[in-house]
Amino acid sequence: MKLNITALSILRGNKDIWTEVMDALGVKKDAMYKYVRENSDELTKAAAFQVLKRRTGLTDSELLEESETAAKV
């Protein structure tokens, strides 16, 4: 699973959310930059994803890229 462009934009633009996700994942700034740059699956791990949901008020489907399978249904 990957974050969609909206979720990545929110993450890049909000230092407080960025820091909270970084803390939830237990990583340093360099790793967090890499995760966001690569849209790593690490950003959808439970701890990080819960922060994003709670802080943004968005649902799973509003935060995640639409999968190929879901697009075909």
ZIDA-V870828 format. One line per field, one symbol per residue. phi: phi as a letter, one per 20 degrees, with the letter a starting at -180 (. if undefined). psi: psi as a letter, one per 40 degrees, with the letter a starting at -180 (. if undefined). burial: I if it has 9 or more other C-alpha atoms within 8 Angstrom, else O. A space follows every 50 residues. Layout:
phi = ???
psi = ???
burial = ???
//
This chain:
phi = .cfeffffffffecfffgfffgffemdegfffgfgfgelffgfdfgffff fffffemeegfeddfffffffef
psi = iiiiddddddddehddddddddddefiidddddddddefiedeeiddddd ddddddeiiddediihidddde.
burial = OIIIOIIIOOIIOOOOIIOIIIOIIOOOOOOIOIIIOOIIIOIIOOIIIO IIIOOOOIOOOIIIIOOOOOOOO
//
